[in-house]
Amino acid sequence: MKRVAAVDLGASSGRVMLGEVGAHVLELREVHRFWNGPVRVHGRLHWDILHLYRSTLEGLRTAGALDGIGIDSWAVDYGLLDADGRLLRNPVHYRDSRTDGVMERVLEKVPAADLYAATGLQQLPFNTIYQLTAEAGAFGANPALSEHLNALSTASSPAPAGGRGLLEEAANLLMIPDLLGYWLTGEVGVERTNASTTQLFDVRSREWSDELISRVGLPRRVFPELREPGDVIGKVLPDETGLAPGIPVIAVGSHDTASSVVAVPAADERFAYISSGTWSLVGLELDSPVLTDEAREANFTNEGGVDGRIRFLRNVMGLWILQECQRVWGDDDLDGLLRDAAGAPSFATLIDPDAPEFLAPGNMPGRIEEHCRTTGQEPPRSQGAMVRCILESLALAYRRTLRAAQSIAGREVDVLHVIGGGSQNELLCQLTADACGLPVLAGPVEASALGNVLVQARALGEPLPDLAAMRALVRSTHRLRTYTPQGKPADWDAAESRMFGTR
């Protein structure tokens, strides 16, 4: 029996989970949960990374004796270290506005087809390549824009002489899990599944793309060596942490979706998944990337998975929209809102969840109302009706994305697995089954933590030779809920035509 801690950091909360893995045993227990979210300082959104580290240590101390520690988190964001290993600035939140307009400028230098051929990544304005370009002001042909972006990237501090921002001082870039791993062990490196989300990683060679790094004008020196899930990063340092020295810190699928997909309880390869939380990651697991023009034009991404697999997926705006509405309403009674939504009329109003106006924090109910007016619809008249609008719109986006994924990849599926926190939302799961015309198997809820502990357990010697063995253990130890498609497919066809016809 292996006893390991999974540090699982989401965009709205973090948790330390204690996992026990052995023959026919896979158990998780939450030992510490803590808030996470953006902190606005001088107009810039940051992550409170020291709060996350302190809370992680509190959870690890609470967990007791451990055989290993693994860390996973959201993607794309990073910290910059100087040559002495000091963090230069709190990591900036991917929802910050500093990347506004940057993607378009980069695509003038590096065409979208070239970017996709190398990285296979979906174009998202907050991808690491655009954050770093904003950081550097790397637009040699446009000095005015460079100066503007440098002023943004340094927030309240003036840019150093030469106007290159913090990248001039940086020695290493670490993704968020790698930064916390560095503080625990003193070892520098980046794990591959998270590196694959940066749009600076070659999806075929599975190495940093030196050509792209050069073409966008970034310093190659800041990109450290890459690690595989299962590699031992190092051992916990003896001082400051309050932990027993010598505990191995193990690289897992450090992008939380990579860890989540490990824990999809699939019985064979004919499955699709939705990792459902603040974001919804909708896709397939493949042996190799799909880098066709059709995949690029449909904006699908090819992210690295555990054991060299490819997560062929598209990011869909997830429960973030509902979470922001609840925040504005001051209503944390989700069960009550879902009961009201279940009784609201079907397809009364529909929104495009991926519309850019829903990305940033703010008055989400007001934005939904404005979106409805702009698209010629009557805005929802109650909170229940608005929740129904959000969930039906998400289900339609899932339907459209899943059908496109199957067509582009040439892979048919028989079942849709919904994992993560959204698997507890019974109304959304039923609407998803109805929209997609597939049985939905919901669960496990803590998929990312389960995938984290499974990879650790294998690294520590448990007989889990492949993903099939890990998934079989999840199936045998966790209860799933099945949702069978109901309703009339023609109604969903008409709703999809109406929804996407307003884009």
C-alpha positions in Angstrom: 0.0 0.0 0.0 1.3 3.4 -1.0 0.3 6.5 0.9 0.7 9.7 -1.2 -0.5 13.3 -1.3 -2.1 14.8 -4.4 -1.8 18.6 -4.4 -4.6 19.6 -6.8 -4.9 23.3 -7.6 -7.9 24.5 -9.5 -8.8 28.0 -10.7 -11.1 28.6 -7.8 -9.9 26.3 -5.0 -7.0 24.1 -4.1 -6.9 20.9 -2.1 -4.5 18.4 -0.7 -5.9 14.9 -1.0 -4.4 11.8 0.8 -4.4 8.8 -1.5 -3.9 5.1 -0.6 -3.2 2.8 -3.5 -2.7 -1.0 -3.3 -4.1 -4.2 -4.7 -7.8 -3.5 -5.3 -7.6 -0.3 -3.2 -7.8 3.3 -4.4 -9.0 5.6 -1.7 -8.9 9.4 -1.4 -9.5 11.6 1.5 -9.5 15.4 1.5 -7.2 16.7 4.3 -7.1 20.4 3.4 -9.1 22.7 1.0 -8.3 26.3 0.4 -9.5 29.3 -1.6 -7.8 30.2 -4.9 -8.6 33.1 -7.2 -7.3 36.3 -8.8 -6.0 39.2 -6.8 -6.1 42.6 -8.5 -3.2 44.9 -7.8 -2.8 48.2 -9.8 -5.1 47.0 -12.5 -3.3 43.7 -13.0 -4.8 40.2 -12.0 -2.3 38.0 -10.2 -2.4 34.6 -8.5 -1.6 34.7 -4.8 1.2 32.1 -5.2 2.6 32.4 -1.7 -0.9 31.7 -0.3 -1.1 28.6 -2.5 2.3 27.4 -1.3 1.6 28.1 2.4 -1.8 26.3 2.1 -0.1 23.4 0.3 2.4 23.0 3.1 -0.4 23.1 5.7 -2.2 20.3 3.9 0.9 18.2 3.5 1.7 18.5 7.2 -1.9 17.5 8.0 -1.6 14.4 5.7 1.1 12.8 8.0 3.6 10.2 6.9 3.9 10.1 3.1 5.6 7.9 0.4 5.3 10.6 -2.2 3.9 14.0 -3.2 2.5 15.1 -6.6 1.3 18.5 -7.8 -1.1 19.3 -10.6 -2.8 22.6 -11.6 -4.4 24.6 -14.4 -2.3 25.3 -17.5 -0.6 28.2 -19.3 0.4 30.3 -16.3 4.0 30.5 -15.0 6.5 32.0 -12.6 9.8 33.5 -13.6 12.9 32.9 -11.5 16.1 35.0 -11.5 19.6 33.4 -11.5 19.5 33.0 -7.7 16.2 31.2 -7.9 14.1 34.0 -6.6 10.6 34.6 -8.0 10.6 37.9 -9.9 6.9 38.6 -9.5 3.6 37.0 -8.5 2.4 35.0 -11.6 -0.2 36.9 -13.6 -3.6 35.4 -14.0 -4.5 34.1 -17.5 -7.8 36.1 -17.4 -5.8 39.4 -17.2 -6.1 41.8 -20.0 -2.4 42.2 -20.8 -2.7 39.8 -23.7 -5.5 41.8 -25.4 -4.5 42.1 -29.1 -1.3 40.2 -28.6 -2.4 37.0 -30.4 -3.3 38.9 -33.6 0.2 40.6 -33.6 2.0 37.3 -33.1 0.0 35.8 -36.0 1.3 38.5 -38.2 4.9 37.2 -37.6 4.1 33.5 -37.3 1.1 32.4 -39.4 -1.5 30.3 -37.6 -0.7 27.3 -39.9 2.9 27.3 -38.8 2.0 27.5 -35.1 -0.4 24.7 -35.5 1.9 22.5 -37.5 4.4 22.6 -34.7 2.3 22.7 -31.6 -1.1 21.4 -32.5 -2.7 23.9 -30.1 -6.0 25.7 -30.0 -5.7 29.4 -30.5 -6.6 31.0 -27.1 -5.6 34.6 -26.3 -4.1 33.6 -22.9 -1.8 30.9 -24.1 1.7 31.1 -22.6 3.2 32.2 -25.9 1.1 35.4 -25.9 1.6 36.0 -22.2 5.4 35.8 -22.7 5.3 38.0 -25.8 3.4 40.6 -23.8 6.0 40.2 -21.1 8.8 40.8 -23.5 7.2 43.3 -25.8 8.8 41.2 -28.6 7.4 43.0 -31.6 10.6 44.4 -33.2 8.7 46.0 -36.0 6.4 47.9 -33.7 8.3 49.9 -31.0 5.2 51.7 -29.9 3.4 48.5 -29.2 6.5 47.0 -27.5 6.7 50.0 -25.1 2.9 49.7 -24.4 3.1 46.0 -23.6 6.2 46.4 -21.4 4.3 49.0 -19.4 1.4 46.6 -19.0 3.6 43.6 -18.1 5.5 45.4 -15.3 2.3 46.8 -13.8 3.3 49.6 -11.4 7.1 49.2 -11.9 9.0 50.9 -14.7 10.6 48.6 -17.3 14.3 48.1 -17.1 16.6 49.9 -19.4 16.2 48.4 -22.9 12.5 47.9 -22.5 12.5 44.1 -22.3 10.7 43.7 -19.0 11.2 40.9 -16.5 12.4 38.4 -19.2 15.8 40.2 -19.2 16.2 39.3 -15.5 14.7 35.8 -15.8 16.8 32.6 -15.8 14.0 30.0 -15.7 10.3 29.8 -16.5 8.4 27.3 -14.4 4.8 26.3 -14.8 2.7 26.6 -11.6 3.2 22.9 -10.4 6.9 23.1 -11.3 7.3 26.3 -9.3 5.8 24.7 -6.2 7.9 21.6 -6.8 11.0 23.8 -7.0 10.2 25.4 -3.7 9.8 21.9 -2.1 12.9 20.4 -3.6 15.2 23.0 -5.1 15.1 21.2 -8.5 14.3 23.1 -11.7 12.4 21.6 -14.6 9.0 21.5 -16.4 6.7 18.5 -16.8 5.7 17.7 -20.4 1.9 17.7 -20.2 1.9 21.3 -18.9 4.6 22.3 -21.3 2.4 21.1 -24.1 -0.1 23.8 -23.3 2.3 26.7 -23.8 2.2 26.8 -27.6 6.0 26.7 -27.5 6.2 22.9 -27.4 6.7 20.7 -30.4 3.9 18.1 -30.2 5.7 15.6 -32.4 9.2 15.7 -30.9 7.8 16.4 -27.4 10.5 19.0 -26.8 10.5 22.8 -26.6 10.2 24.3 -30.1 13.5 26.2 -30.5 12.3 27.5 -33.9 9.1 29.0 -32.5 10.8 30.5 -29.5 13.3 32.2 -31.8 10.6 33.4 -34.2 8.6 35.2 -31.5 11.7 36.7 -30.0 11.8 34.9 -26.6 15.0 33.9 -24.8 15.7 30.2 -25.1 17.6 30.2 -21.8 14.5 30.5 -19.7 13.0 27.2 -20.9 14.4 24.4 -18.6 14.7 20.7 -19.2 11.5 18.7 -19.5 10.3 15.8 -17.3 8.0 12.9 -17.8 5.0 12.0 -15.6 6.4 9.5 -13.1 9.9 11.1 -12.9 11.1 11.9 -9.4 11.7 15.6 -9.3 13.7 15.5 -6.1 13.3 15.1 -2.3 11.7 17.5 0.1 14.3 19.9 1.5 15.0 19.5 5.2 14.3 23.1 6.3 11.5 25.6 6.1 8.7 23.3 4.9 8.0 21.6 8.2 7.8 18.3 6.4 9.8 15.1 6.9 12.9 15.6 4.8 13.5 13.1 2.0 9.9 12.5 0.8 10.1 12.1 -3.0 8.2 14.8 -5.0 7.0 13.0 -8.2 6.1 14.6 -11.5 2.6 13.6 -12.4 0.4 14.7 -15.3 0.9 18.2 -13.9 -1.8 19.8 -16.1 -4.9 18.9 -14.1 -6.7 17.7 -17.2 -3.9 15.3 -18.0 -4.3 13.8 -14.5 -8.1 13.8 -14.9 -8.0 11.8 -18.1 -5.8 9.2 -16.4 -8.8 8.6 -14.1 -11.5 8.3 -16.8 -13.0 4.9 -15.9 -13.2 3.8 -19.6 -13.4 0.1 -20.4 -12.0 0.5 -24.0 -10.9 3.2 -26.4 -14.4 4.1 -27.8 -15.0 6.9 -25.3 -15.0 10.6 -25.2 -14.6 12.8 -22.1 -15.6 16.1 -20.6 -13.4 17.3 -17.8 -16.0 19.5 -16.3 -15.2 22.3 -13.9 -14.5 26.1 -14.3 -13.5 25.1 -17.8 -14.9 22.2 -19.8 -12.4 20.2 -21.8 -14.2 18.2 -24.4 -12.4 15.6 -26.4 -10.9 12.2 -27.2 -7.7 10.4 -26.2 -5.5 9.5 -29.3 -2.2 7.8 -30.0 -0.9 10.7 -32.1 -1.8 14.3 -32.9 -4.2 15.4 -35.5 -2.5 18.4 -37.3 -4.8 18.8 -40.3 -6.1 22.1 -41.6 -9.6 20.9 -40.6 -8.4 20.4 -37.0 -6.8 23.8 -37.0 -9.8 25.6 -38.5 -12.1 23.9 -36.0 -9.7 25.2 -33.3 -8.9 21.8 -31.7 -5.9 21.3 -29.5 -3.5 18.4 -29.2 -2.2 18.4 -25.6 0.2 15.9 -24.1 -1.1 13.2 -21.9 0.3 10.6 -19.6 2.2 7.8 -21.3 2.7 9.8 -24.4 -1.0 9.9 -25.3 -2.6 12.9 -27.0 -5.6 14.7 -25.6 -7.4 15.9 -28.7 -9.9 18.4 -27.3 -11.3 21.9 -27.4 -11.7 24.2 -24.4 -15.3 25.2 -23.9 -16.2 27.8 -21.4 -17.5 25.7 -18.5 -19.2 26.3 -15.1 -17.3 29.6 -14.8 -20.3 31.4 -16.3 -22.6 29.9 -13.6 -20.0 30.5 -10.9 -19.7 34.2 -11.8 -23.5 34.5 -11.8 -23.7 33.0 -8.3 -21.0 35.4 -7.1 -22.9 38.4 -8.4 -26.2 37.1 -7.0 -24.6 36.3 -3.7 -26.3 32.9 -3.9 -24.4 29.8 -3.0 -27.5 27.5 -3.0 -26.7 25.7 -6.2 -29.2 22.9 -5.5 -32.0 25.5 -5.3 -30.9 27.2 -8.5 -30.8 23.8 -10.3 -34.3 23.0 -9.0 -35.6 26.3 -10.4 -33.7 25.7 -13.7 -35.2 22.2 -14.1 -38.7 23.8 -14.0 -37.8 26.6 -16.4 -38.9 26.4 -20.1 -36.5 24.6 -22.5 -34.6 26.6 -25.1 -36.1 29.9 -24.2 -32.8 31.7 -24.5 -29.4 30.4 -25.7 -26.0 32.0 -25.6 -22.6 31.2 -27.1 -20.6 30.1 -24.0 -17.3 30.8 -25.9 -18.2 34.4 -26.7 -15.3 36.6 -25.6 -17.5 38.7 -23.3 -17.8 35.8 -20.9 -14.1 35.3 -20.3 -13.2 37.9 -17.8 -14.7 38.3 -14.2 -17.5 40.8 -13.8 -21.2 41.3 -14.0 -22.0 37.9 -15.7 -25.8 38.2 -15.5 -25.6 41.6 -17.1 -23.4 40.3 -19.9 -25.8 37.4 -20.6 -28.7 39.8 -20.8 -26.8 42.0 -23.2 -25.7 39.0 -25.3 -29.4 38.0 -25.6 -30.4 41.5 -26.7 -27.6 41.6 -29.2 -28.7 38.2 -30.7 -32.4 39.2 -30.8 -33.6 37.2 -27.8 -35.6 38.1 -24.7 -33.2 37.9 -21.7 -34.0 35.4 -19.0 -36.6 36.8 -16.5 -35.5 34.8 -13.4 -32.3 33.3 -11.9 -33.7 29.8 -12.7 -34.3 30.7 -16.3 -30.8 32.1 -16.6 -29.3 28.9 -15.1 -31.3 26.9 -17.6 -30.0 29.1 -20.4 -26.4 28.6 -19.3 -26.7 24.8 -18.9 -28.5 24.2 -22.2 -26.0 26.4 -24.0 -23.1 24.4 -22.5 -24.8 21.1 -23.5 -25.2 22.4 -27.1 -21.5 23.5 -27.1 -20.5 20.0 -25.9 -22.6 18.4 -28.6 -21.1 20.5 -31.4 -17.5 20.0 -30.1 -17.9 16.3 -29.6 -19.3 15.7 -33.1 -16.6 17.7 -34.7 -13.9 15.8 -32.7 -15.2 12.5 -33.9 -15.4 13.6 -37.5 -12.0 15.2 -37.6 -10.2 12.4 -35.8 -12.0 9.6 -37.5 -13.0 8.1 -34.2 -16.5 7.0 -33.2 -17.4 6.7 -29.5 -20.1 4.8 -27.6 -20.0 6.6 -24.3 -19.3 10.0 -22.9 -17.5 10.2 -19.5 -18.1 13.4 -17.5 -15.5 13.7 -14.8 -14.6 16.4 -12.3 -16.8 18.7 -10.2 -19.3 19.2 -13.0 -20.2 15.5 -12.8 -22.2 16.3 -9.7 -24.5 18.6 -11.6 -27.3 16.2 -12.4 -29.2 18.6 -14.6 -26.1 19.4 -16.7 -25.3 15.7 -17.1 -28.8 14.8 -18.2 -28.9 17.7 -20.7 -25.5 16.6 -22.0 -26.7 13.1 -22.6 -29.8 14.4 -24.3 -27.9 16.9 -26.5 -25.1 14.4 -27.5 -27.3 11.4 -27.9 -24.9 9.3 -25.9 -25.1 7.6 -22.5 -23.2 9.8 -20.0 -21.2 8.1 -17.2 -20.7 10.7 -14.5 -17.7 10.5 -12.1 -15.3 10.3 -10.5 -15.6 13.8 -9.0 -12.0 14.1 -7.9 -10.6 12.8 -11.2 -7.5 15.0 -11.2 -6.5 13.9 -7.7 -7.1 10.3 -8.6 -4.9 10.5 -11.7 -2.3 12.2 -9.7 -2.1 9.5 -7.0 -2.2 6.7 -9.6 0.9 8.0 -11.5 2.7 8.4 -8.1 1.8 4.9 -7.0 3.1 3.4 -10.3 6.4 5.4 -9.9 6.7 4.0 -6.4 6.3 0.4 -7.5 2.6 -0.4 -7.6 1.7 -2.9 -10.4 -0.1 -0.4 -12.6 1.7 -0.9 -15.9 -0.5 1.2 -18.2 -3.6 3.4 -18.4 -5.9 0.4 -18.8 -4.8 -1.0 -15.5 -5.2 2.4 -13.8 -8.7 2.9 -15.3 -9.8 -0.6 -14.3 -8.8 0.2 -10.7 -10.9 3.4 -10.8 -13.9 1.4 -12.2 -13.7 -1.2 -9.5 -13.4 1.3 -6.6 -15.7 4.2 -7.6 -19.4 4.5 -8.1 -20.5 6.0 -11.4 -23.9 7.4 -12.3 -25.4 6.7 -15.8 -27.6 9.2 -17.7 -29.5 7.9 -20.7 -30.5 10.2 -23.5 -34.1 11.5 -23.4 -36.2 13.9 -25.3 -36.4 14.5 -29.0 -33.1 14.8 -31.0 -34.9 17.2 -33.5 -35.4 19.7 -30.7 -31.7 19.7 -30.1 -31.0 20.0 -33.8 -33.2 23.1 -34.0 -31.7 24.6 -30.9 -28.1 24.1 -32.2 -29.0 25.7 -35.5 -30.6 28.6 -33.7 -27.7 29.0 -31.2 -24.8 28.9 -33.6 -26.7 30.8 -36.3 -26.5 33.8 -34.1 -22.7 33.9 -33.8 
